[in-house]
């Protein structure tokens, strides 16, 4: 008889604890589902912010490069695009004079 009463009390407490665990488990399942949904949305938003941040870093870097030397990047192409190769420069340049321009002008005036 005593064993039966103890089993009845233990079964009752296990039933109460089981019900509470079932309720808590359901709430955690609902909360966990919403946390999963919110976590996925935060992951997507975080990825988009990462992509936008990387683009802004690239644009900011290039704008600083252009602002630091605008003449080089905006007004004219690099000198290597304007000049022919070094092997052709000798044929394009006039022959060197033995006198400077000032000296040449002075001699002509006299």
Protein Blocks (a to p, Z undefined) as FASTA:
>chain_A
ZZmmmmmmmmmmmmmmmmmmmmmmmmmmmmmmmmmmmmmmmmmmmmmmmmmmmmmmmmmm
mmmmmmmmmmlmmmpccfklmpccfklmmmmpccddfbdfklmmmmmmZZ
